[in-house]
Amino acid sequence: MSDSDTPPGIEPLLARLCGGAITTKDYVGYFMNEFGEELVFAQRRGEKTARFWHSDADWEMFRVGDHSIRVDGELEGMITVGDLIINRPEATWLSSCLAASRHLRPGRTR
């Protein structure tokens, strides 16, 4: 298989989907929830925070880090990332992406 036969990586597809600047230098994650809403995660080596997009938030970009997921916002059991309310499966996925890419953030070791 030559380089021209190699299918494109997932990064350009995710960049088109969410409108973000995602390259092969990013650790990326994709999730579709039970309502068909799509979520995209990208962590670039050396950046203190990752980027997170949610289709239900009109693909607005949120900066996320190790302590961005909050439980018990205004209502008991509410899970938030910034001003965005997310459900438990989304929070679990996002937490996994943050854990898997932790070594790429400054000051973190493997």
C-alpha positions, 0 to 999 in steps of 0.5 A: 500500500503506497502513501497515496493509498493510505486513507486519511486519518481521523483528524481531518474528519473531526476538524471538519465535523466540529470546525476546530483546528485538529491535526495529526499532532493532537490526541483525539477522541470522538463520542456519540451519545444516546441522542445522536449528539457528537463530542470531539476532544483534542489535546496537543502536546505541550498545551496546558489544556485540551479542546472539547466540542459538543454538537449540542452547544453549536460546536462551541469550543471549551478548554478542558483540563484535569479538573474541568468536570464538575459534579453538583452544579446548580442541581444535585447530580448535575455534571458541568464542563464550563457552562455546559451541562453534560450527562454521566456517559459524556463525563466518563468519556471526557474523563477517559480522554483527559486521563489518556492524554495527561502525559502530553500536558506540561508538567505531567509525566507518564 
